[in-house]
Amino acid sequence: MSDLPWLIVGCGYTGTRLARRLLRAGAEVFATRRTAAAADALAAELGDALGDATADAAGAALVTRALDLAADDAEAVLRAWMPARARIVLAAPPEPDSARGERALVAAAQAREAARIVYISSTGVYPAGDGAWVDEDTPVAPGSSRGEARLHAERALLEGAAAAGVSAVALRAPGIYGPGRGVPTRLVRGDYRIIGAGDTFVSRIHVDDLGSVIIAAACAQTLPRAVYNAGDDEPETSRRYGDAVAEILGLPPPPSVPTSEVSPWVATMLSANRRVDNGRIKRELGVRLRYPTWREGLAQIMDEEGIAAAGARARADDSDEAGSDAG
């Protein structure tokens, strides 16, 4: 994992968690955000990962810079700055109706003899369904402008990479959740709502499991295919998921709001009603999910964020009251 440098283009939530993991394993990580201020903030945020690198991970290093992938000079900047033979992760959102950024990245990757490009795409490229399972052979038919932009970027990158002789793979990710992001955090904040009846299936993946899929795809000696689905084992409806998480946290069930009160994109995403099959990342990439269902993922979030389950909080409250009485 740490034998070649890594370049994370668009190092946001997923990229930052991945970068921290790579640095702690002794990797040399180059990472971009769109503005200089954001790039500086990233460097400060990841400083602890460098300090936590193990003694045998002396090669750990972090280099950040600002990069707007859609800018006219993006290719020139990448050619001058990209490390040779890098494993590249493209996590930046696509520009609508434009593949200029993807083409610039492929051209620079070819010039710098990149080991592979891993593009973080979306399961939004698949059509809405009736709760049936979808896999990599399911015909694509995005139901939103964002899904169309993802598909356009995915195709541009994969086709451009194939023409340039650059190894590339797209990972179609569903809803990404983890510490600081997702239903558990929003329930604790009190701002989570179920859209409509909440009776359609939603697929998810824990951010750290997505990191494992990225690493597996980037490091595989051969890739049997150019596209993989990257979800967990157990899609669930929004209502059942929200109610179950709220019960574990000792919170009231989240209220519902009509679809008219949310953006068309959110309404489309949460009403897509598809279950994403993840079998190929296990069989072909050897991925073993650490958080195969939302239950394991919730436990990790609660542990990292210091959120107590309902029973534990009740016991703590009783203990506090007993201490007050004793005093």
URVENLIN-V184495 format. One record per run of one state. SS is the DSSP state (H for helix, E for strand, L for the rest). FROM is the first residue (numbers start at 1). TO is the last residue. Records with the same first field share a line. If there is no record, write none. Layout:
SS: FROM-TO + FROM-TO
This chain:
L: 1-5 + 10-12 + 25-27 + 34-35 + 46-46 + 53-60 + 67-73 + 82-86 + 91-99 + 112-115 + 127-132 + 135-139 + 141-144 + 165-167 + 174-174 + 179-180 + 182-182 + 190-193 + 196-200 + 203-203 + 220-226 + 231-235 + 250-255 + 258-258 + 262-263 + 271-274 + 277-278 + 284-293 + 306-309 + 327-327
E: 6-9 + 28-33 + 61-66 + 87-90 + 116-122 + 126-126 + 133-134 + 140-140 + 168-173 + 175-178 + 181-181 + 194-195 + 201-202 + 204-206 + 227-230 + 236-237 + 256-257 + 275-276
H: 13-24 + 36-45 + 47-52 + 74-81 + 100-111 + 123-125 + 145-164 + 183-189 + 207-219 + 238-249 + 259-261 + 264-270 + 279-283 + 294-305 + 310-326
